[in-house]
Amino acid sequence: MLKIAIIIGSTRPGRKGETVGKWAYDIARKRNDAEFELVDIADFNLPLLDEPMPPMFGQYSDNHTRAGSAKIASFNGFVFVTPEYNHGTCAALKNAIDFLYQKWTNKAAGFIRYGGAKSRDGENNSKRLQAKASVAYWDCSPLISCRRVCSWPSGLTFW
């Protein structure tokens, strides 16, 4: 059975990604055609790239990198839950993609983005990053605006 990770891509205190990620996971886990797991990159505690070897070689010397690498390698695909900061990919997610480069390759990914701008700039930036890592991207990404209080019938509320 396919294993899909729903990745919370922000590590910022007070982030909304945890709420959005849990919402997505609650919907996804009702499916019976794949296994879903909510994965928080904050749990990997990845500093800015501190490995002596380039990530594309997958030769990790630090425990935090080995742990994150093993987790990401266990999945067939990903749904990235990520904010858009200044019309770009959130730095914590970009760092995780760079850090664990080899473990994302030849898999599929989609995005659930949230933020105030409601633009696709951050997603387009992420798609370019994913293409470099040979990740197949599917274009079905919802945009969630957080400019004002958002409340959905499902009970998902921001702010």
Number of C-alpha atoms within 10 A of each C-alpha: 8 11 15 22 23 25 24 28 29 25 20 11 6 8 14 21 24 20 15 21 22 17 15 18 19 13 10 17 14 11 10 9 11 13 16 23 16 18 22 19 19 15 12 17 15 19 13 12 15 13 15 10 12 15 18 14 10 17 14 19 12 12 11 14 24 15 15 19 21 12 14 21 16 12 19 19 24 23 25 23 26 29 28 21 15 12 18 17 24 19 16 21 22 17 18 23 20 19 24 25 22 19 21 24 20 15 17 18 21 23 22 22 24 23 19 16 16 17 17 15 16 21 23 14 14 23 21 14 17 24 13 11 19 16 20 17 19 12 11 9 15 12 18 18 16 18 13 9 9 13 12 8 6 8 9 13 15 16 9
